[in-house]
Amino acid sequence: MKNPIDIFDTKVQGHEVALFMFDNAPSHQKRAADAVSAHKMPKKSTAGWTHIKNGLQLCKGLLPNGSEHDFYCLDTHPTMPGWFKGMEVIIWKQGLWPESGKLKAEHKGFKCEAGSCTCCCWQLIFTQPDFCSHCSELAEYIKSCGHICNFYLKYHCELNFIE
């Protein structure tokens, strides 16, 4: 995308905004390597955990009050330097830990209760705005360049001029 954006910006000399449209191919929906994701997240604090083996640490999330939340302990932490904080701590920091004090990490096979968003740690975290608001790496790049990115609806060939 760097080349098309550079060409466009050169032609309009920064006076226009481009709209880039894409189909819903899986490659267009790929998220950044450090995007916030609840996938495979451990319940307890864990040393060296990243959502992609030997990958980048997750970027910072947002608490309900809008302040940033780091998912990893500081390197200066006395007992857990650089450790992933775990789902329990993340939920607690967001003020969402249930009064009962009990919450499963996840339901077997991720088969949660129908319509429930608070039945397990994984479901509760997965539905939080900072976890579900991340867009694809492609869309983030285009937006960072000051342009607009949109995707055609999946399986609607009558709305997709490419089809």
C-alpha positions as CSV (number, residue, x, y, z in Angstrom):
1,M,0.0,0.0,0.0
2,K,3.0,2.3,0.4
3,N,3.4,2.7,-3.3
4,P,-0.2,3.5,-4.2
5,I,-0.5,6.0,-1.3
6,D,2.8,7.6,-2.3
7,I,1.6,7.9,-6.0
8,F,-1.7,9.4,-4.9
9,D,-0.2,11.8,-2.5
10,T,2.3,13.0,-5.1
11,K,-0.4,13.6,-7.7
12,V,-2.7,15.5,-5.4
13,Q,0.1,17.2,-3.4
14,G,-1.6,16.4,-0.1
15,H,-4.9,18.3,-1.0
16,E,-7.2,15.3,-1.3
17,V,-8.1,12.2,0.7
18,A,-8.3,8.8,-1.0
19,L,-10.9,6.1,-0.4
20,F,-9.4,2.6,-0.7
21,M,-11.9,-0.3,-1.1
22,F,-11.0,-3.9,-0.6
23,D,-12.9,-7.2,-0.7
24,N,-13.0,-9.4,2.5
25,A,-10.1,-11.6,1.6
26,P,-8.5,-13.1,4.8
27,S,-5.2,-11.4,3.9
28,H,-7.0,-8.0,4.0
29,Q,-8.3,-8.7,7.5
30,K,-5.0,-9.7,9.1
31,R,-4.3,-7.8,12.3
32,A,-1.0,-6.3,13.3
33,A,1.4,-8.7,15.1
34,D,1.0,-6.7,18.3
35,A,-2.8,-6.1,18.1
36,V,-4.7,-6.8,21.3
37,S,-6.1,-10.3,21.2
38,A,-7.7,-12.6,23.8
39,H,-6.7,-15.6,21.8
40,K,-4.9,-18.2,24.0
41,M,-4.5,-15.7,26.8
42,P,-3.6,-17.3,30.1
43,K,-5.7,-16.7,33.2
44,K,-2.7,-16.3,35.6
45,S,0.4,-14.1,35.3
46,T,2.9,-15.8,33.1
47,A,6.6,-15.2,32.3
48,G,7.4,-14.7,28.6
49,W,3.9,-15.1,27.3
50,T,3.0,-13.5,23.9
51,H,-0.1,-14.5,21.8
52,I,2.2,-15.6,19.0
53,K,5.1,-17.9,20.1
54,N,8.3,-15.8,20.3
55,G,6.3,-12.9,18.9
56,L,5.8,-9.3,19.9
57,Q,4.2,-8.3,23.2
58,L,0.6,-7.0,22.9
59,C,0.2,-3.3,22.4
60,K,-1.4,-1.3,25.2
61,G,-5.1,-1.6,25.8
62,L,-7.6,1.0,27.1
63,L,-9.4,1.0,30.4
64,P,-13.0,2.1,30.5
65,N,-12.0,5.6,31.7
66,G,-9.8,6.0,28.5
67,S,-6.4,5.6,30.2
68,E,-3.9,3.2,28.7
69,H,-3.3,-0.2,30.3
70,D,-0.2,-2.2,29.8
71,F,-0.7,-6.0,29.7
72,Y,2.8,-6.7,30.9
73,C,4.5,-5.9,34.3
74,L,7.2,-3.3,34.2
75,D,10.8,-4.5,33.9
76,T,11.3,-2.9,37.3
77,H,8.6,-5.0,39.0
78,P,10.1,-6.7,42.1
79,T,8.8,-10.2,41.6
80,M,7.5,-10.5,38.0
81,P,9.6,-8.2,35.7
82,G,8.2,-8.3,32.1
83,W,5.6,-11.0,32.9
84,F,2.2,-11.0,31.2
85,K,-0.4,-10.0,33.8
86,G,-3.0,-12.6,33.0
87,M,-6.7,-12.4,32.3
88,E,-7.6,-12.1,36.0
89,V,-5.6,-8.9,36.5
90,I,-6.8,-7.4,33.2
91,I,-10.4,-8.0,34.2
92,W,-9.9,-6.7,37.7
93,K,-8.1,-3.5,36.4
94,Q,-11.1,-2.9,34.1
95,G,-13.4,-3.1,37.1
96,L,-15.2,-6.1,35.7
97,W,-14.3,-8.9,38.2
98,P,-17.5,-10.5,39.5
99,E,-18.5,-10.1,43.2
100,S,-18.6,-13.9,43.6
101,G,-14.8,-13.8,43.0
102,K,-15.0,-16.9,40.7
103,L,-14.7,-17.0,37.0
104,K,-13.5,-19.8,34.8
105,A,-10.7,-19.1,32.4
106,E,-12.8,-20.4,29.4
107,H,-15.5,-22.9,28.6
108,K,-14.3,-26.1,26.9
109,G,-14.1,-25.6,23.2
110,F,-15.0,-21.9,23.7
111,K,-18.7,-23.0,23.8
112,C,-20.0,-20.2,26.0
113,E,-23.5,-19.8,27.3
114,A,-25.8,-18.3,24.6
115,G,-26.1,-14.5,24.9
116,S,-23.7,-14.3,27.8
117,C,-20.7,-12.0,27.8
118,T,-19.6,-12.6,31.4
119,C,-19.6,-16.4,31.7
120,C,-15.8,-16.8,31.6
121,C,-12.6,-14.7,31.5
122,W,-12.0,-15.2,27.8
123,Q,-15.5,-14.1,26.8
124,L,-15.5,-11.1,29.1
125,I,-12.2,-9.9,27.8
126,F,-13.0,-10.7,24.1
127,T,-16.1,-8.4,24.3
128,Q,-14.3,-5.4,25.7
129,P,-14.0,-2.3,23.4
130,D,-10.2,-2.3,23.4
131,F,-10.1,-5.9,22.3
132,C,-12.8,-5.8,19.6
133,S,-12.1,-2.3,18.2
134,H,-8.8,-3.1,16.5
135,C,-9.0,-3.0,12.7
136,S,-6.8,-4.8,10.2
137,E,-3.2,-3.9,9.7
138,L,-4.1,-2.7,6.2
139,A,-6.8,-0.4,7.5
140,E,-4.6,0.9,10.3
141,Y,-1.8,1.8,7.8
142,I,-4.1,3.5,5.4
143,K,-5.7,5.5,8.3
144,S,-2.3,6.5,9.6
145,C,-1.5,8.0,6.2
146,G,-4.7,10.2,6.5
147,H,-6.8,8.2,4.0
148,I,-10.0,6.2,4.3
149,C,-10.2,2.4,4.1
150,N,-13.4,0.4,3.7
151,F,-14.3,-3.2,2.8
152,Y,-17.0,-4.7,0.6
153,L,-19.5,-6.8,2.4
154,K,-18.7,-10.5,2.4
155,Y,-20.7,-12.7,0.1
156,H,-22.6,-9.8,-1.5
157,C,-21.4,-10.0,-5.1
158,E,-24.2,-7.6,-6.2
159,L,-22.6,-4.9,-4.1
160,N,-19.0,-5.6,-5.2
161,F,-18.1,-4.2,-8.5
162,I,-15.1,-6.6,-8.7
163,E,-17.6,-9.6,-9.0
